[in-house]
Structures are given as C-alpha cells and as structure tokens.
C-alpha cells in the first residue's frame, strides 16, 4: 500500500524512495506517482506538515512542551478577531506562533455566491504564514517560558526578547492580545 498524505492546501503527496549518495536509501515526498513509491514509513520517522503546507518525513522528536501548554496558546489565538489567522508549531523547547500574511477577508466581494463555510475553507487553504512570536521553555521544572517577538526592522530582522520568563498562561494573556495590532511593534 502506497503512503500518501493530503496537505491543508489540498495537494496529495506520495512517499518515494531513492538511492542516497554514498549508498543507502533516502525517502522524499512528491506530488507525482512513480516507480519508486514507498510501501511503509521507516522506523522512527513520521509525516510532518509545516504551517505553510510543506510535507516532510522527519525523525520523531521528543515532546518537551506539554499538550496543555500548546492548547492554552491555541485557545487564546482562537479568541483573536480580525482578518488574520494564527497557527502554532512546537519544536524542541520552542513554541512558535505564526500569523497569516494574506488578508483574504474580502473573498465575499470576489465570490459572492460562495457560502461562509466554503470561504473559511478557502481562506485556510490559501493562507501564507510567517513567524511573529515564540515562547522558549527556559525552566523545565517551573515551566517558565521566555517570550520573544520577531523584529521586522531591516537592520535587525531577528528575534528579540520582550520580557522575563513566566508561566505560559500569564504570557498568553499578556502578549497575545498584541498580535495583529500596532502595539505589537512596541513590545521590547
């Protein structure tokens, strides 16, 4: 049985195998079927989709950030109103918050015949995300996270610290209200 995966953008990806330089076998995803279709996932690997819909095969990583911590941030992000969408991603000690750069709220004007549910699906499907804030696990025992935001100044273009490490619930209330607002750029 072939390994396939459909991303949020609607593309179907097929897992392939091929020779690796220096010997061995490599795995990769492609949208076209071919002769080198993989029949199973290699041990210790998982299918991973980035927030922008790219599909990869990656090693299974240990989860350092707890599910309830990610859920706390996701709940706060769901309460956000406005024209932007948000997604989170955890990797190692870092929980990154991504913001949609496409304001597709005007889809109704372009496609008046499309219902609200279909508009929401299209909006999610075609949204493009970029990282805007991240919370880094600074103290594993006390579960304290250090907040950082992305600085968009041409001379900096890097992450900057915006506060001291605190519990994730406090950070969610304190900082997530600034996402998509001018006040976000005043955090430093």
C-alpha positions as a Python dict, from the first residue, in 0.01 Angstrom:
ca = {
    (1, 'X'): (0, 0, 0),
    (2, 'X'): (143, 337, -101),
    (3, 'X'): (196, 608, 163),
    (4, 'X'): (4, 924, 69),
    (5, 'X'): (-74, 1244, 257),
    (6, 'X'): (-305, 1533, 169),
    (7, 'X'): (-185, 1870, 300),
    (8, 'X'): (-407, 2159, 413),
    (9, 'X'): (-350, 2319, 72),
    (10, 'X'): (-527, 2024, -91),
    (11, 'X'): (-219, 1870, -254),
    (12, 'X'): (-173, 1495, -231),
    (13, 'X'): (184, 1385, -163),
    (14, 'X'): (328, 1036, -221),
    (15, 'X'): (625, 897, -31),
    (16, 'X'): (905, 778, -259),
    (17, 'X'): (1239, 607, -207),
    (18, 'X'): (1558, 655, -397),
    (19, 'X'): (1931, 587, -378),
    (20, 'X'): (2132, 807, -145),
    (21, 'X'): (2468, 948, -242),
    (22, 'X'): (2726, 724, -83),
    (23, 'X'): (2486, 431, -55),
    (24, 'X'): (2168, 369, 136),
    (25, 'X'): (1809, 471, 76),
    (26, 'X'): (1653, 816, 101),
    (27, 'X'): (1286, 900, 140),
    (28, 'X'): (1111, 1201, -12),
    (29, 'X'): (763, 1328, -94),
    (30, 'X'): (648, 1414, -446),
    (31, 'X'): (309, 1502, -595),
    (32, 'X'): (351, 1262, -887),
    (33, 'X'): (325, 886, -871),
    (34, 'X'): (622, 695, -996),
    (35, 'X'): (803, 363, -984),
    (36, 'X'): (976, 436, -654),
    (37, 'X'): (669, 451, -426),
    (38, 'X'): (744, 362, -62),
    (39, 'X'): (518, 97, 90),
    (40, 'X'): (582, 187, 457),
    (41, 'X'): (729, 456, 679),
    (42, 'X'): (1080, 390, 805),
    (43, 'X'): (1102, 314, 1180),
    (44, 'X'): (1140, 621, 1400),
    (45, 'X'): (1003, 864, 1138),
    (46, 'X'): (674, 1050, 1095),
    (47, 'X'): (499, 1257, 830),
    (48, 'X'): (518, 1625, 921),
    (49, 'X'): (337, 1919, 759),
    (50, 'X'): (473, 2270, 816),
    (51, 'X'): (232, 2557, 884),
    (52, 'X'): (263, 2658, 517),
    (53, 'X'): (165, 2314, 387),
    (54, 'X'): (508, 2169, 301),
    (55, 'X'): (525, 1796, 369),
    (56, 'X'): (834, 1623, 506),
    (57, 'X'): (944, 1295, 654),
    (58, 'X'): (1120, 1365, 983),
    (59, 'X'): (1251, 1180, 1284),
    (60, 'X'): (1005, 1156, 1571),
    (61, 'X'): (1111, 1422, 1821),
    (62, 'X'): (1061, 1401, 2197),
    (63, 'X'): (789, 1644, 2311),
    (64, 'X'): (932, 1894, 2563),
    (65, 'X'): (636, 2133, 2554),
    (66, 'X'): (325, 1979, 2704),
    (67, 'X'): (-2, 1942, 2513),
    (68, 'X'): (-188, 2154, 2769),
    (69, 'X'): (63, 2438, 2718),
    (70, 'X'): (10, 2435, 2342),
    (71, 'X'): (-368, 2412, 2398),
    (72, 'X'): (-356, 2720, 2624),
    (73, 'X'): (-196, 2924, 2344),
    (74, 'X'): (-428, 2781, 2078),
    (75, 'X'): (-736, 2878, 2284),
    (76, 'X'): (-612, 3236, 2322),
    (77, 'X'): (-543, 3254, 1949),
    (78, 'X'): (-895, 3131, 1867),
    (79, 'X'): (-1033, 3431, 2056),
    (80, 'X'): (-844, 3671, 1830),
    (81, 'X'): (-1066, 3866, 1597),
    (82, 'X'): (-964, 4039, 1279),
    (83, 'X'): (-850, 3947, 933),
    (84, 'X'): (-558, 3725, 1030),
    (85, 'X'): (-529, 3354, 1102),
    (86, 'X'): (-286, 3203, 1352),
    (87, 'X'): (-110, 2867, 1384),
    (88, 'X'): (136, 2723, 1634),
    (89, 'X'): (426, 2486, 1595),
    (90, 'X'): (638, 2320, 1863),
    (91, 'X'): (994, 2208, 1802),
    (92, 'X'): (1219, 2114, 2088),
    (93, 'X'): (1199, 2387, 2355),
    (94, 'X'): (1026, 2640, 2128),
    (95, 'X'): (658, 2710, 2067),
    (96, 'X'): (630, 2942, 1766),
    (97, 'X'): (321, 3144, 1675),
    (98, 'X'): (264, 3211, 1305),
    (99, 'X'): (39, 3482, 1160),
    (100, 'X'): (-127, 3476, 820),
    (101, 'X'): (2, 3742, 586),
    (102, 'X'): (-289, 3718, 348),
    (103, 'X'): (-596, 3916, 437),
    (104, 'X'): (-847, 3710, 246),
    (105, 'X'): (-1144, 3857, 433),
    (106, 'X'): (-1254, 4017, 104),
    (107, 'X'): (-1334, 3681, -57),
    (108, 'X'): (-1704, 3762, -26),
    (109, 'X'): (-1671, 4055, -263),
    (110, 'X'): (-1488, 3848, -521),
    (111, 'X'): (-1705, 3536, -485),
    (112, 'X'): (-2047, 3648, -354),
    (113, 'X'): (-2203, 3310, -439),
    (114, 'X'): (-1967, 3123, -202),
    (115, 'X'): (-2111, 3049, 144),
    (116, 'X'): (-1934, 3134, 472),
    (117, 'X'): (-1814, 2776, 537),
    (118, 'X'): (-1658, 2746, 192),
    (119, 'X'): (-1495, 3090, 235),
    (120, 'X'): (-1338, 2975, 562),
    (121, 'X'): (-1204, 2661, 392),
    (122, 'X'): (-1061, 2862, 101),
    (123, 'X'): (-909, 3116, 335),
    (124, 'X'): (-731, 2846, 536),
    (125, 'X'): (-623, 2663, 224),
    (126, 'X'): (-454, 2962, 62),
    (127, 'X'): (-321, 3142, 372),
    (128, 'X'): (52, 3204, 394),
    (129, 'X'): (209, 3222, 741),
    (130, 'X'): (519, 3378, 891),
    (131, 'X'): (653, 3350, 1247),
    (132, 'X'): (579, 3651, 1467),
    (133, 'X'): (624, 3535, 1828),
    (134, 'X'): (780, 3246, 2009),
    (135, 'X'): (787, 3116, 2364),
    (136, 'X'): (1103, 2932, 2466),
    (137, 'X'): (1097, 2686, 2755),
    (138, 'X'): (1351, 2844, 2992),
    (139, 'X'): (1284, 2642, 3310),
    (140, 'X'): (1160, 2286, 3267),
    (141, 'X'): (1082, 2230, 3637),
    (142, 'X'): (883, 2550, 3697),
    (143, 'X'): (751, 2552, 3335),
    (144, 'X'): (862, 2910, 3266),
    (145, 'X'): (877, 3039, 2909),
    (146, 'X'): (1077, 3332, 2773),
    (147, 'X'): (873, 3545, 2526),
    (148, 'X'): (1029, 3675, 2205),
    (149, 'X'): (886, 3855, 1904),
    (150, 'X'): (1021, 3888, 1555),
    (151, 'X'): (1169, 4230, 1481),
    (152, 'X'): (1089, 4343, 1128),
    (153, 'X'): (1337, 4631, 1107),
    (154, 'X'): (1558, 4597, 803),
    (155, 'X'): (1874, 4632, 1012),
    (156, 'X'): (1769, 4368, 1265),
    (157, 'X'): (1536, 4101, 1117),
    (158, 'X'): (1579, 3865, 1410),
    (159, 'X'): (1413, 3754, 1732),
    (160, 'X'): (1420, 3995, 2027),
    (161, 'X'): (1333, 3928, 2389),
    (162, 'X'): (1020, 4109, 2511),
    (163, 'X'): (1004, 4001, 2874),
    (164, 'X'): (1117, 3779, 3158),
    (165, 'X'): (1029, 3408, 3172),
    (166, 'X'): (679, 3345, 3311),
    (167, 'X'): (419, 3066, 3314),
    (168, 'X'): (258, 3018, 2974),
    (169, 'X'): (-91, 3125, 3091),
    (170, 'X'): (40, 3464, 3202),
    (171, 'X'): (229, 3510, 2876),
    (172, 'X'): (-80, 3420, 2671),
    (173, 'X'): (-288, 3689, 2841),
    (174, 'X'): (-8, 3945, 2846),
    (175, 'X'): (123, 3921, 2488),
    (176, 'X'): (-121, 3752, 2250),
    (177, 'X'): (-361, 4047, 2262),
    (178, 'X'): (-96, 4247, 2073),
    (179, 'X'): (-87, 4015, 1771),
    (180, 'X'): (-210, 4190, 1458),
    (181, 'X'): (-208, 4527, 1637),
    (182, 'X'): (27, 4826, 1617),
    (183, 'X'): (108, 4773, 1987),
    (184, 'X'): (291, 4452, 1884),
    (185, 'X'): (576, 4664, 1746),
    (186, 'X'): (612, 4845, 2079),
    (187, 'X'): (696, 4521, 2264),
    (188, 'X'): (1066, 4511, 2353),
}
